């Protein structure tokens, strides 16, 4: 299959591109490198362009005879979405609708969308199933839910086949150390804990120690990035025109902030300095997925089912790449 991966030089996108290519697909990457990295993509398959440049995207689809799109390109900082919602609605929602219009123009009927558990907001029950009401509590979650609604309307009207994959806390790195996680600023818990253990930051801040959980800290479902990539490939290969697939992606197991700290200390053999502080507004106490639906329908089976194994792959990459991809100048 001839696939265009938007945001394919980013964290989850680059891991997915690598897997798609290993499985025999013909893959191109479209990335503006605002958050992605040249070093994470094959130079001969990287197209540096912005989704807002509709003419350029249109040219890419035609020249490379693209048959399917896997769409990762998005802004994903919850706090920033609250202070600058326009940025999120323009990029995450409007740019995606423009991309879908190009697909419709060229008769491309396979679209896999990187959605998020943030569309659920603060759920009444966990684990979260796909039928859980979607009530996002921030512009980031709303910008993604809007796209899901558009996708369903385009399916009904134009026969688009789409998959909306709502994943939980992406984590870990390529086990061989060739691809990793490098954000600026870094907001994900595991790399922050690793950086604190390596002495690259003064401490790890724990936001809230009085939640109604076993140890008082937030609980999240950590899913390895390679398992996420596998789910995207399964969805793409099983998707048919006019069909909708909606799946949660997680392990079904929750781990607290303190448990993540302990796992990093165990794997690294180093102390993680911690500073405790008050809760952040909008942080649900527990977010854990039920991924029973995709397991049942597509046979998806995550390989990384315990936190230590996930942290080990992340630690391996960060030790090998203490400065990340070291390409901030792009």
Order of alpha helices (4+ residues) and beta strands (2+ residues): beta-alpha-beta-beta-alpha-beta-alpha-alpha-alpha-beta-alpha-beta-beta-alpha-beta-beta-beta-alpha-beta-beta-alpha-beta-beta-alpha-alpha
